[in-house]
Amino acid sequence: MKITLVTSSLVMLFLIDVHANVQPQKNFDLQRFAGKWYRIGLAYDSPGFVTFRGRLTISMGIVEPKENGDVNMTMWSLRSSGCQRKLYVYEKTSVPGLFNYYSTRHRRVKDVTVVETNYTEYALVLKHRKFNKKYTQVSLYGRTKKLRADLIEKFRAYATARGFSKDSILTPPPPADLPRDPPETCDAPILIDSEIELAPL
């Protein structure tokens, strides 16, 4: 038992130290980052994620910058009950590419960092709790539903280097019939700031 506790403590200290040094994309440009993105990959260190991962599929989101520098992120996903829409609001900080987000589900302020992107093809995004970094997510986004193998490997290597286990890193399959243009085809009510399952960023 003592060995297990010591090992867990060391892992947590490693993750906290790594996330404290995360830097956003250099010269991040929010206007270039705006638009449609697909979540292609997800790494999540919550203990419950391993059993939940089989239910995940690729989801789609639209990033809409606001005049004050904040961001609206609307996500669409297909479930057994049909299409679902969720709206998230990310507040700007003094650092471009770094946003704050209040999770109503966890009642915590979280940091959302765009770690790396080329704007036209992929983006790596890291989210963690602002003060308690026990649960962290790394997401891989693509402008299309399919990315090059080397970008998938970049995502896996990035997550692995930050202490994520193999079982916590996932590249989910696309849903069978995800609409090409969900804003026009999904008439489900918008769930604001709900985080019913996993937040997009």
Contact map, one row per residue, 1 for C-alpha under 8 A:
111110000000000000000000000000000000000000000000000000000000000000000000000000000000000000000000000000000000000000000000000000000000000000000000000000000000000000000000000000000000000000000000000000000
111111000000000000000000000000000000000000000000000000000000000000000000000000000000000000000000000000000000000000000000000000000000000000000000000000000000000000000000000000000000000000000000000000000
111111100000000000000000000000000000000000000000000000000000000000000000000000000000000000000000000000000000000000000000000000000000000000000000000000000000000000000000000000000000000000000000000000000
111111110000000000000000000000000000000000000000000000000000000000000000000000000000000000000000000000000000000000000000000000000000000000000000000000000000000000000000000000000000000000000000000000000
111111111000000000000000000000000000000000000000000000000000000000000000000000000000000000000000000000000000000000000000000000000000000000000000000000000000000000000000000000000000000000000000000000000
011111111100000000000000000000000000000000000000000000000000000000000000000000000000000000000000000000000000000000000000000000000000000000000000000000000000000000000000000000000000000000000000000000000
001111111110000000000000000000000000000000000000000000000000000000000000000000000000000000000000000000000000000000000000000000000000000000000000000000000000000000000000000000000000000000000000000000000
000111111111000000000000000000000000000000000000000000000000000000000000000000000000000000000000000000000000000000000000000000000000000000000000000000000000000000000000000000000000000000000000000000000
000011111111100000000000000000000000000000000000000000000000000000000000000000000000000000000000000000000000000000000000000000000000000000000000000000000000000000000000000000000000000000000000000000000
000001111111110000000000000000000000000000000000000000000000000000000000000000000000000000000000000000000000000000000000000000000000000000000000000000000000000000000000000000000000000000000000000000000
000000111111111000000000000000000000000000000000000000000000000000000000000000000000000000000000000000000000000000000000000000000000000000000000000000000000000000100000000000000000000000000000000000000
000000011111111100000000000000000000000000000000000000000000000000000000000000000000000000000000000000000000000000000000000000000000010000000000000000000000000000000000000000000000000000000000000000000
000000001111111110000000000000000000000000000000000000000000000000000000000000000000000000000000000000000000000000000000000000000000000000000000000000000000000000000000000000000000000000000000000000000
000000000111111111000000000000000000000000000000000000000000000000000000000000000000000000000000000000000000000000000000000000000000000000000000000000000000000000100000000000000000000000000000000000000
000000000011111111100000000000000000000000000000000000000000000000000000000000000000000000000000000000000000000000000000000000000000100000000000000000000000000001100000000000000000000000000000000000000
000000000001111111110000000000000000000000000000000000000000000000000000000000000000000000000000000000000000000000000000000000000000110000000000000000000000000000000000000000000000000000000000000000000
000000000000111111111000000000000000000000000000000000000000000000000000000000000000000000000000000000000000000000000000000000000000000000000000000000000000000000000000000000000000000000000000000000000
000000000000011111111100000000000000000000000000000000000000000000000000000000000000000000000000000000000000000000000000000000000000000000000000000000000000000001000000000000000000000000000000000000000
000000000000001111111100000000000000000000000000000000000000000000000000000000000000000000000000000000000000000000000000000000000000100000000000000000000000000000000000000000000000000000000000000000000
000000000000000111111100000000000000000000000000000000000000000000000000000000000000000000000000000000000000000000000000000000000000000000000000000000000000000000000000000000000000000000000000000000000
000000000000000011111110000000000000000000000000000000000000000000000000000000000000000000000000000000000000000000000000000000000000000000000000000000000000000000000000000000000000000000000000000000000
000000000000000001111111000000000000000000000000000000000000000000000000000000000000000000000000000000000000000010100000000000000000000000000000000000000000000000000000000000000000000000000000000000000
000000000000000000001111100000000000000000000000000000000000000000000000000000000000000000000000000000000000000010100000000000000000000000000000000000000000000000000000000000000000000000000000000000000
000000000000000000000111110100000000000000000000000000000000000000000000000000000000000000000001110000000000000011110000000000000000000000000000000000000000000000000000000000000000000000000000000000000
000000000000000000000011111100000000000000000000000000000000000000000000000000000000000000000000100000000000000001111000000000000000000000000000000000000000000000000000000000000000000000000000000000000
000000000000000000000001111100000000000000000000000000000000000000000000000000000000000000000000000000000000000000000000000000000000000000000000000000000000000000000000000000000000000000000000000000000
000000000000000000000000111110000000000000000000000000000000000000000000000000000000000000000001000000000000000000000000000000000000000000000000000000000000000000000000000000000000000000000000000000000
000000000000000000000001111111000000000000000000000000000000000000000000000000000000000000000001100000000000000000000000000000000000000000000000000000000000000000000000000000000000000000000000000000000
000000000000000000000000001111111000000000000000000000000000000000000000000000000000000000000001100000000000000000000000000000000000000000000000000000000000000000000000000000000000000000000000000000000
000000000000000000000000000111111100000000000000000000000000000010000000000000000000000000000001100000000000000000000000000000000000000000000000000000000000000000000000000000000000000000000000000000000
000000000000000000000000000011111100000000000000000000000000000010000000000000000000000000000000000000000000000000000000000000000000000000000000000000000000000000000000000000000000000000000000000000000
000000000000000000000000000011111100000000000000000000000000000000000000000000000000000000000000000000000000000000000010000000000000000000000000000000000000000000000000000000000000000000000000000000000
000000000000000000000000000011111110000000000000000000000000001000000000000000000000000000000000000000000000000000000010000000000000000000000000000000000000000000000000000000000000000000000000000000000
000000000000000000000000000001111111000000000000000000000000011110000000000000000000000000000000000000000000000000000000000000000000000000000000000000000000000000000000000000000000000000000000000000000
000000000000000000000000000000001111100000000000000000000000011100000000000000000000000000000000000000000000000000000000000000000000000000000000000000000000000000000000000000000000000000000000000000000
000000000000000000000000000000000111110000000000000000000001111000000000000000000000000000000000000000000000000000000000000000000000000000000010000000000000000000000000000000000000000000000000000000000
000000000000000000000000000000000011111000000000000000000001111000000000000000000000000000000000000000000000000000000000000000000000000000001111000000000000000000000000000000000000000000000000000000000
000000000000000000000000000000000001111100000000000000000111100000000000000000000000000000000000000000000000000000000000000000000000000000001111100000000000000000000000000000000000000000000000000000000
000000000000000000000000000000000000111111000000000000000111100000000000000000000000000000000000000000000000000000000000000000000000000000111100100000000000000000000000000000000000000000000000000000010
000000000000000000000000000000000000011111000000000000000110000000000000000000000000000000000000000000000000000000000000000000000000000000111100111000000000000000000000001100000000000000000000000000000
000000000000000000000000000000000000001111100000000000000100000000000000000000000000000000000000000000000000000000000000000000000000000000111000000000010010000000000000111100000000000000000000000000000
000000000000000000000000000000000000001111110000000000000000000000000000000000000000000000000000000000000000000000000000000000000000000011110000000000000000000000000000111000000000000000000000000000000
000000000000000000000000000000000000000011111000000000000000000000000000000000000000000000000000000000000000000000000000000000000000000011100000000000000000001000010001110000000000000000000000000000000
000000000000000000000000000000000000000001111100100000000000000000000000000000000000000000000000000000000000000000000000000000000000001111000000000000000000000000010001100000000000000000000000000000000
000000000000000000000000000000000000000000111110100000000000000000000000000000000000000000000000000000000000000000000000000000000000011110000000000000000000000000011001000000000000000000000000000000000
000000000000000000000000000000000000000000011111100000000000000000000000000000000000000000000000000000000000000000000000000000000000001100000000000000000000000000000000000000000000000000000000000000000
000000000000000000000000000000000000000000001111110000000000000000000000000000000000000000000000000000000000000000000000000000000000000000000000000000000000000000000000000000000000000000000000000000000
000000000000000000000000000000000000000000000111111100000000000000000000000000000000000000000000000000000000000000000000000000000000000000000000000000000000000000000000000000000000000000000000000000000
000000000000000000000000000000000000000000011111111110000000000000000000000000000000000000000000000000000000000000000000000000000000000000000000000000000000000000000001000000000000000000000000000000000
000000000000000000000000000000000000000000000011111110000000000000000000000000000000000000000000000000000000000000000000000000000000000000000000000000000000000000000011000000000000000000000000000000000
000000000000000000000000000000000000000000000001111111000000000000000000000000000000000000000000000000000000000000000000000000000000000000000000000000000000000000000000000000000000000000000000000000000
000000000000000000000000000000000000000000000001111111110000000000000000000000000000000000000000000000000000000000000000000000000000000000000000000000000000000000000000000000000000000000000000000000000
000000000000000000000000000000000000000000000000111111110000000000000000000000000000000000000000000000000000000000000000000000000000000000000000000000000000000000000000010000000000000000000000000000000
000000000000000000000000000000000000000000000000001111110000000000000000000000000000000000000000000000000000000000000000000000000000000000000000000000000000000000000000000000000000000000000000000000000
000000000000000000000000000000000000000000000000000111111000000000000000000000000000000000000000000000000000000000000000000000000000000000000000000000000000000000000000000000000000000000000000000000000
000000000000000000000000000000000000000000000000000111111100000000000000000000000000000000000000000000000000000000000000000000000000000000000000000000000000000000000000000110000000000000000000000000000
000000000000000000000000000000000000000000000000000000111110000000000000000010000000000000000000000000000000000000000000000000000000000000000000000000000000000000000000000111100000000000000000000000000
000000000000000000000000000000000000011110000000000000011111000000000000000010000000000000000000000000000000000000000000000000000000000000000000100000000000000000000000000111100000000000000000000000000
000000000000000000000000000000000000011100000000000000001111100000000000001111000000000000000000000000000000000000000000000000000000000000000000000000000000000000000000000001000000000000000000000000000
000000000000000000000000000000000001111000000000000000000111110000000000001110000000000000000000000000000000000000000000000000000000000000000000000000000000000000000000000000000000000000000000000000000
000000000000000000000000000000000001111000000000000000000011111000000000111100000000000000000000000000000000000000000000000000000000000000000000000000000000000000000000000000000000000000000000000000010
000000000000000000000000000000000111100000000000000000000001111100000000111000000000000000000000000000000000000000000000000000000000000000000000000000000000000000000000000000000000000000000000000000000
000000000000000000000000000000001111100000000000000000000000111110000011110000000000000000000000000000000000000000000000000000000000000000000000000000000000000000000000000000000000000000000000000000000
000000000000000000000000000000000110000000000000000000000000011111000011100000000000000000000000000000000000000000000000000000000000000000000000000000000000000000000000000000000000000000000000000000000
000000000000000000000000000001100100000000000000000000000000001111101111000000000000000000000000000000000000000000000000000000000000000000000000000000000000000000000000000000000000000000000000000000000
000000000000000000000000000000000000000000000000000000000000000111111111000000000000000000000000000000000000000000000000000000000000000000000000000000000000000000000000000000000000000000000000000000000
000000000000000000000000000000000000000000000000000000000000000011111100000000000000000000000000000000000000000000000000000000000000000000000000000000000000000000000000000000000000000000000000000000000
000000000000000000000000000000000000000000000000000000000000000001111100000000000000000000000000000000000000000000000000000000000000000000000000000000000000000000000000000000000000000000000000000000000
000000000000000000000000000000000000000000000000000000000000000011111110000000000000000000110000000000000000000000000000000000000000000000000000000000000000000000000000000000000000000000000000000000000
000000000000000000000000000000000000000000000000000000000000000011111111000000000000000011110000000000000000000000000000000000000000000000000000000000000000000000000000000000000000000000000000000000000
000000000000000000000000000000000000000000000000000000000000001111001111100000000000000011110000000000000000000000000000000000000000000000000000000000000000000000000000000000000000000000000000000000000
000000000000000000000000000000000000000000000000000000000000001111000111110000000000001111000000000000000000000000000000000000000000000000000000000000000000000000000000000000000000000000000000000000000
000000000000000000000000000000000000000000000000000000000000111100000011111000000000001111000000000000000000000000000000000000000000000000000000000000000000000000000000000000000000000000000000000000000
000000000000000000000000000000000000000000000000000000000000111000000001111100000000111100000000000000000000000000000000000000000000000000000000000000000000000000000000000000000000000000000000000000000
000000000000000000000000000000000000000000000000000000000011110000000000111110000000111000000000000000000000000000000000000000000000000000000000000000000000000000000000000000000000000000000000000000010
000000000000000000000000000000000000000000000000000000000011100000000000011111000011110000000000000000000000000000000000000000000000000000000000000000000000000000000000000000000000010000000000000000000
000000000000000000000000000000000000000000000000000000001111000000000000001111100011100000000000000000000000000000000000000000000000000000000000000000000000000000000000000000000100000000000000000000000
000000000000000000000000000000000000000000000000000000000010000000000000000111111111000000000000000000000000000000000000000000000000000000000000000000000000000000000000000000100100000000000000000000000
000000000000000000000000000000000000000000000000000000000000000000000000000011111111000000000000000000000000000000000000000000000000000000000000000000000000000000000000000000000000000000000000000000000
000000000000000000000000000000000000000000000000000000000000000000000000000001111100000000000000000000000000000000000000000000000000000000000000000000000000000000000000000000000000000000000000000000000
000000000000000000000000000000000000000000000000000000000000000000000000000001111110000000000000000000000000000000000000000000000000000000000000000000000000000000000000000000000000000000000000000000000
000000000000000000000000000000000000000000000000000000000000000000000000000001111111000000000000000000000000000000000000000000000000000000000000000000000000000000000000000000000000000000000000000000000
000000000000000000000000000000000000000000000000000000000000000000000000000111101111100000000000000000000000000000000000000000000000000000000000000000000000000000000000000000000000000001110000000000000
000000000000000000000000000000000000000000000000000000000000000000000000000111100111110000000000000000000000000000000000000000000000000000000000000000000000000000000000000000000000000001011100000000000
000000000000000000000000000000000000000000000000000000000000000000000000011110000011111000000000000000000000000000000000000000000000000000000000000000000000000000000000000000000000000001011110000000000
000000000000000000000000000000000000000000000000000000000000000000000000011100000001111100000000000000000000000000000000000000000000000000000000000000000000000000000000000000000000000000000111110000000
000000000000000000000000000000000000000000000000000000000000000000000001111000000000111110000000000000000000000000000000000000000000000000000000000000000000000000000000000000000000000000000111110000000
000000000000000000000000000000000000000000000000000000000000000000000001110000000000011111000000000000000000000000000000000000000000000000000000000000000000000000000000000000000000000000000001100000000
000000000000000000000000000000000000000000000000000000000000000000000111100000000000001111100000000010000000000000000000000000000000000000000000000000000000000000000000000000000000000000000000100000000
000000000000000000000000000000000000000000000000000000000000000000000111100000000000000111110000001110000000000100000000000000000000000000000000000000000000000000000000000000000000000000000000000000000
000000000000000000000000000000000000000000000000000000000000000000001110000000000000000011111000001110000000000000000000000000000000000000000000000000000000000000000000000000000000000000000000000000000
000000000000000000000000000000000000000000000000000000000000000000001110000000000000000001111111011100000000000000000000000000000000000000000000000000000000000000000000000000000000000000000000000000000
000000000000000000000000000000000000000000000000000000000000000000000000000000000000000000111111011100000000000000000000000000000000000000000000000000000000000000000000000000000000000000000000000000000
000000000000000000000000000000000000000000000000000000000000000000000000000000000000000000011111010000000000000000000000000000000000000000000000000000000000000000000000000000000000000000000000000000000
000000000000000000000000000000000000000000000000000000000000000000000000000000000000000000011111110000000000000000000000000000000000000000000000000000000000000000000000000000000000000000000000000000000
000000000000000000000001001111000000000000000000000000000000000000000000000000000000000000011111110000000000000000000000000000000000000000000000000000000000000000000000000000000000000000000000000000000
000000000000000000000001100111000000000000000000000000000000000000000000000000000000000000000011111000000000000011100000000000000000000000000000000000000000000000000000000000000000000000000000000000000
000000000000000000000001000000000000000000000000000000000000000000000000000000000000000000011111111100000000001111000000000000000000000000000000000000000000000000000000000000000000000000000000000000000
000000000000000000000000000000000000000000000000000000000000000000000000000000000000000001111000111110000000001110000000000000000000000000000000000000000000000000000000000000000000000000000000000000000
000000000000000000000000000000000000000000000000000000000000000000000000000000000000000001111000011111000000111100000000000000000000000000000000000000000000000000000000000000000000000000000000000000000
000000000000000000000000000000000000000000000000000000000000000000000000000000000000000011100000001111100000111100000000000000000000000000000000000000000000000000000000000000000000000000000000000000000
000000000000000000000000000000000000000000000000000000000000000000000000000000000000000000000000000111110011110000000000000000000000000000000000000000000000000000000000000000000000000000000000000000000
000000000000000000000000000000000000000000000000000000000000000000000000000000000000000000000000000011111111110000000000000000000000000000000000000000000000000000000000000000000000000000000000111000000
000000000000000000000000000000000000000000000000000000000000000000000000000000000000000000000000000001111111000000000000000000000000000000000000000000000000000000000000000000000000000000000000111000000
000000000000000000000000000000000000000000000000000000000000000000000000000000000000000000000000000000111110000000000000000000000000000000000000000000000000000000000000000000000000000000000000011100000
000000000000000000000000000000000000000000000000000000000000000000000000000000000000000000000000000000111111000000000000000000000000000000000000000000000000000000000000000000000000000000000000000000000
000000000000000000000000000000000000000000000000000000000000000000000000000000000000000000000000000001111111100000000000000000000000000000000000000000000000000000000000000000000000000000000000000000000
000000000000000000000000000000000000000000000000000000000000000000000000000000000000000000000000000001110111110000000000000000001100000000000000000000000000000000000000000000000000000000000000000000000
000000000000000000000000000000000000000000000000000000000000000000000000000000000000000000000000000111100011111000000000000000001110000000000000000000000000000000000000000000000000000000000000000000000
000000000000000000000000000000000000000000000000000000000000000000000000000000000000000000000000000111100001111100000000000000111100000000000000000000000000000000000000000000000000000000000000000000000
000000000000000000000000000000000000000000000000000000000000000000000000000000000000000000000000011110000000111110000000000000111100000000000000000000000000000000000000000000000000000000000000000000000
000000000000000000000000000000000000000000000000000000000000000000000000000000000000000001000000011110000000011111000000000011110000000000000000000000000000000000000000000000000000000000000000000000001
000000000000000000000111000000000000000000000000000000000000000000000000000000000000000000000000111000000000001111100000000011100000000000000000000000000000000000000000000000000000000000000000000000000
000000000000000000000001100000000000000000000000000000000000000000000000000000000000000000000000110000000000000111111000001111000000000000000000000000000000000000000000000000000000000000000000000000000
000000000000000000000111100000000000000000000000000000000000000000000000000000000000000000000000100000000000000011111000001111000000000000000000000000000000000000000000000000000000000000000000000000000
000000000000000000000001100000000000000000000000000000000000000000000000000000000000000000000000000000000000000001111100001110000000000000000000000000000000000000000000000000000000000000000000000000000
000000000000000000000000100000000000000000000000000000000000000000000000000000000000000000000000000000000000000001111110111100000000000000000000000000000000000000000000000000000000000000000000000000000
000000000000000000000000000000000000000000000000000000000000000000000000000000000000000000000000000000000000000000011111111000000000000000000000000000000000000000000000000000000000000000000000000000000
000000000000000000000000000000011000000000000000000000000000000000000000000000000000000000000000000000000000000000001111111000000000000000000000000000000000000000000000000000000000000000000000000000000
000000000000000000000000000000000000000000000000000000000000000000000000000000000000000000000000000000000000000000000111110000000000000000000010000000000000000000000000000000000000000000000000000000000
000000000000000000000000000000000000000000000000000000000000000000000000000000000000000000000000000000000000000000001111111000000000000000000111001000000000000000000000000000000000000000000000000000000
000000000000000000000000000000000000000000000000000000000000000000000000000000000000000000000000000000000000000000001111111100000000000000011110001000100000000000000000000000000000000000000000000000000
000000000000000000000000000000000000000000000000000000000000000000000000000000000000000000000000000000000000000001111110111110000000000000011100000000000000000000000000000000000000000000000000000000000
000000000000000000000000000000000000000000000000000000000000000000000000000000000000000000000000000000000000000001111000011111000000000001111000000000000010000000000000000000000000000000000000000000000
000000000000000000000000000000000000000000000000000000000000000000000000000000000000000000000000000000000000000111110000001111100000000001111000000000000000000000000000000000000000000000000000000000001
000000000000000000000000000000000000000000000000000000000000000000000000000000000000000000000000000000000000000111100000000111110000000111100000000000000000000000000000000000000000000000000000000000001
000000000000000000000000000000000000000000000000000000000000000000000000000000000000000000000000000000000000011110000000000011111000000111000000000000000000000000000000000000000000000000000000000000001
000000000000000000000000000000000000000000000000000000000000000000000000000000000000000000000000000000000000011100000000000001111101111110000000000000000000000000000000000000000000000000000000000000000
000000000000000000000000000000000000000000000000000000000000000000000000000000000000000000000000000000000001111000000000000000111111111100000000000000000000000000000000000000000000000000000000000000000
000000000000000000000000000000000000000000000000000000000000000000000000000000000000000000000000000000000001111000000000000000011111100000000000000000000000000000000000000000000000000000000000000000000
000000000000000000000000000000000000000000000000000000000000000000000000000000000000000000000000000000000000100000000000000000001111100000000000000000000000000000000000000000000000000000000000000000000
000000000000000000000000000000000000000000000000000000000000000000000000000000000000000000000000000000000000000000000000000000011111111000000000000000000000000000000000000000000000000000000000000000000
000000000000001100100000000000000000000000000000000000000000000000000000000000000000000000000000000000000000000000000000000000011111111100000000000000000000000000000000000000000000000000000000000000000
000000000001000100000000000000000000000000001000000000000000000000000000000000000000000000000000000000000000000000000000000000011001111100000000000000000000000000000000000000000000000000000000000000000
000000000000000000000000000000000000000000011100000000000000000000000000000000000000000000000000000000000000000000000000000000011001111110000000000000000000000000000000000000000000000000000000000000000
000000000000000000000000000000000000000000011100000000000000000000000000000000000000000000000000000000000000000000000000000001111000111111000000000000000000000000000000000000000000000000000000000000000
000000000000000000000000000000000000000001111000000000000000000000000000000000000000000000000000000000000000000000000000000001110000001111100000000000000000000000000000000000000000000000000000000000001
000000000000000000000000000000000000000001110000000000000000000000000000000000000000000000000000000000000000000000000000000111100000000111110000000000000000001000000000000000000000000000000000000000001
000000000000000000000000000000000000001111100000000000000000000000000000000000000000000000000000000000000000000000000000000111000000000011111000000000000010000000000000000000000000000000000000000000011
000000000000000000000000000000000000001111000000000000000000000000000000000000000000000000000000000000000000000000000000011110000000000001111100000000010010000000000000000000000000000000000000000000000
000000000000000000000000000000000000111110000000000000000000000000000000000000000000000000000000000000000000000000000000011110000000000000111110000000000000000000000000000000000000000000000000000000000
000000000000000000000000000000000000111100000000000000000000000000000000000000000000000000000000000000000000000000000000111000000000000000011111111000000000000000000000000000000000000000000000000000000
000000000000000000000000000000000001110000000000000000000000000000000000000000000000000000000000000000000000000000000001110000000000000000001111100000000000000000000000000000000000000000000000000000000
000000000000000000000000000000000000110000000000000000000000000000000000000000000000000000000000000000000000000000000000100000000000000000000111111000000000000000000000000000000000000000000000000000000
000000000000000000000000000000000000011100000000000000000100000000000000000000000000000000000000000000000000000000000000000000000000000000000111111000000000000000000000000001000000000000000000000000000
000000000000000000000000000000000000000100000000000000000000000000000000000000000000000000000000000000000000000000000000000000000000000000000101111100000000000000000000000000000000000000000000000000000
000000000000000000000000000000000000000100000000000000000000000000000000000000000000000000000000000000000000000000000000110000000000000000000101111110110000000000000000000000000000000000000000000000000
000000000000000000000000000000000000000000000000000000000000000000000000000000000000000000000000000000000000000000000000000000000000000000000000011111110000000000000000000000000000000000000000000000000
000000000000000000000000000000000000000000000000000000000000000000000000000000000000000000000000000000000000000000000000000000000000000000000000001111111000000000000000000000000000000000000000000000000
000000000000000000000000000000000000000000000000000000000000000000000000000000000000000000000000000000000000000000000000000000000000000000000000000111111100000000000000000000000000000000000000000000000
000000000000000000000000000000000000000000000000000000000000000000000000000000000000000000000000000000000000000000000000010000000000000000000000001111111110000000000000000000000000000000000000000000000
000000000000000000000000000000000000000010000000000000000000000000000000000000000000000000000000000000000000000000000000000000000000000000010000001111111111000000000000000000000000000000000000000000000
000000000000000000000000000000000000000000000000000000000000000000000000000000000000000000000000000000000000000000000000000000000000000000000000000011111111100000000000000000000000000000000000000000000
000000000000000000000000000000000000000000000000000000000000000000000000000000000000000000000000000000000000000000000000000000000000000000000000000001111111110000000000000000000000000000000000000000000
000000000000000000000000000000000000000010000000000000000000000000000000000000000000000000000000000000000000000000000000000100000000000000110000000000111111111000000000000000000000000000000000000000000
000000000000000000000000000000000000000000000000000000000000000000000000000000000000000000000000000000000000000000000000000000000000000000000000000000011111111100000000100000000000000000000000000000000
000000000000000000000000000000000000000000000000000000000000000000000000000000000000000000000000000000000000000000000000000000000000000000000000000000001111111110000000000000000000000000000000000000000
000000000000000000000000000000000000000000000000000000000000000000000000000000000000000000000000000000000000000000000000000000000000000000000000000000000111111111000000000000000000000000000000000000000
000000000000000000000000000000000000000000100000000000000000000000000000000000000000000000000000000000000000000000000000000000000000000001000000000000000011111111110000100000000000000000000000000000000
000000000000000000000000000000000000000000000000000000000000000000000000000000000000000000000000000000000000000000000000000000000000000000000000000000000001111111111100000000000000000000000000000000000
000000000000000000000000000000000000000000000000000000000000000000000000000000000000000000000000000000000000000000000000000000000000000000000000000000000000111111110000000000000000000000000000000000000
000000000000001001000000000000000000000000000000000000000000000000000000000000000000000000000000000000000000000000000000000000000000000000000000000000000000011111110000000000000000000000000000000000000
000000000010011000000000000000000000000000000000000000000000000000000000000000000000000000000000000000000000000000000000000000000000000000000000000000000000001111111000000000000000000000000000000000000
000000000000000000000000000000000000000000111000000000000000000000000000000000000000000000000000000000000000000000000000000000000000000000000000000000000000001111111101100000000000000000000000000000000
000000000000000000000000000000000000000000001000000000000000000000000000000000000000000000000000000000000000000000000000000000000000000000000000000000000000000100111111100000000000000000000000000000000
000000000000000000000000000000000000000000000000000000000000000000000000000000000000000000000000000000000000000000000000000000000000000000000000000000000000000100011111100000000000000000000000000000000
000000000000000000000000000000000000000000000000010000000000000000000000000000000000000000000000000000000000000000000000000000000000000000000000000000000000000000001111110000000000000000000000000000000
000000000000000000000000000000000000000000111000110000000000000000000000000000000000000000000000000000000000000000000000000000000000000000000000000000000000000000011111110000000000000000000000000000000
000000000000000000000000000000000000000011110000000000000000000000000000000000000000000000000000000000000000000000000000000000000000000000000000000000000001001000011111111000000000000000000000000000000
000000000000000000000000000000000000000011100000000010000000000000000000000000000000000000000000000000000000000000000000000000000000000000000000000000000000000000000011111100000000000000000000000000000
000000000000000000000000000000000000000111000000000000000000000000000000000000000000000000000000000000000000000000000000000000000000000000000000000000000000000000000000111110000000000000000000000000000
000000000000000000000000000000000000000110000000000000011100000000000000000000000000000000000000000000000000000000000000000000000000000000000000000000000000000000000000011111000000000000000000000000000
000000000000000000000000000000000000000000000000000000011100000000000000000000000000000000000000000000000000000000000000000000000000000000000000000000000000000000000000001111100000000000000000000000000
000000000000000000000000000000000000000000000000000000001110000000000000000000000000000000000000000000000000000000000000000000000000000000000000100000000000000000000000000111110100000000000000000000000
000000000000000000000000000000000000000000000000000000001100000000000000000001000000000000000000000000000000000000000000000000000000000000000000000000000000000000000000000011111100000000000000000000000
000000000000000000000000000000000000000000000000000000000000000000000000000000000000000000000000000000000000000000000000000000000000000000000000000000000000000000000000000001111100000000000000000000000
000000000000000000000000000000000000000000000000000000000000000000000000000000000000000000000000000000000000000000000000000000000000000000000000000000000000000000000000000000111110000000000000000000000
000000000000000000000000000000000000000000000000000000000000000000000000000011000000000000000000000000000000000000000000000000000000000000000000000000000000000000000000000001111111010000000000000000000
000000000000000000000000000000000000000000000000000000000000000000000000000000000000000000000000000000000000000000000000000000000000000000000000000000000000000000000000000000001111110010000000000000000
000000000000000000000000000000000000000000000000000000000000000000000000000000000000000000000000000000000000000000000000000000000000000000000000000000000000000000000000000000000111110000000000000000000
000000000000000000000000000000000000000000000000000000000000000000000000000000000000000000000000000000000000000000000000000000000000000000000000000000000000000000000000000000000011111110000000000000000
000000000000000000000000000000000000000000000000000000000000000000000000000100000000000000000000000000000000000000000000000000000000000000000000000000000000000000000000000000000111111111000000000000000
000000000000000000000000000000000000000000000000000000000000000000000000000000000000000000000000000000000000000000000000000000000000000000000000000000000000000000000000000000000000111111000000000000000
000000000000000000000000000000000000000000000000000000000000000000000000000000000000000000000000000000000000000000000000000000000000000000000000000000000000000000000000000000000000111111100000000000000
000000000000000000000000000000000000000000000000000000000000000000000000000000000000000000000000000000000000000000000000000000000000000000000000000000000000000000000000000000000010111111100000000000000
000000000000000000000000000000000000000000000000000000000000000000000000000000000011100000000000000000000000000000000000000000000000000000000000000000000000000000000000000000000000011111110000000000000
000000000000000000000000000000000000000000000000000000000000000000000000000000000010000000000000000000000000000000000000000000000000000000000000000000000000000000000000000000000000000111111000000000000
000000000000000000000000000000000000000000000000000000000000000000000000000000000011100000000000000000000000000000000000000000000000000000000000000000000000000000000000000000000000000001111100000000000
000000000000000000000000000000000000000000000000000000000000000000000000000000000001100000000000000000000000000000000000000000000000000000000000000000000000000000000000000000000000000000111110000000000
000000000000000000000000000000000000000000000000000000000000000000000000000000000001111000000000000000000000000000000000000000000000000000000000000000000000000000000000000000000000000000011111000000000
000000000000000000000000000000000000000000000000000000000000000000000000000000000000111000000000000000000000000000000000000000000000000000000000000000000000000000000000000000000000000000001111110000000
000000000000000000000000000000000000000000000000000000000000000000000000000000000000011100000000000000000000000000000000000000000000000000000000000000000000000000000000000000000000000000000111110000000
000000000000000000000000000000000000000000000000000000000000000000000000000000000000011110000000000000110000000000000000000000000000000000000000000000000000000000000000000000000000000000000011111000000
000000000000000000000000000000000000000000000000000000000000000000000000000000000000011000000000000000111000000000000000000000000000000000000000000000000000000000000000000000000000000000000011111100000
000000000000000000000000000000000000000000000000000000000000000000000000000000000000000000000000000000111000000000000000000000000000000000000000000000000000000000000000000000000000000000000000111111100
000000000000000000000000000000000000000000000000000000000000000000000000000000000000000000000000000000001000000000000000000000000000000000000000000000000000000000000000000000000000000000000000011111100
000000000000000000000000000000000000000000000000000000000000000000000000000000000000000000000000000000000000000000000000000000000000000000000000000000000000000000000000000000000000000000000000001111100
000000000000000000000000000000000000000000000000000000000000000000000000000000000000000000000000000000000000000000000000000000000000000000000000000000000000000000000000000000000000000000000000001111110
000000000000000000000000000000000000000000000000000000000000000000000000000000000000000000000000000000000000000000000000000000000000000000000000000000000000000000000000000000000000000000000000001111111
000000000000000000000000000000000000001000000000000000000000100000000000001000000000000000000000000000000000000000000000000000000000000000100000000000000000000000000000000000000000000000000000000001111
000000000000000000000000000000000000000000000000000000000000000000000000000000000000000000000000000000000000000100000000000011100000000011100000000000000000000000000000000000000000000000000000000000111
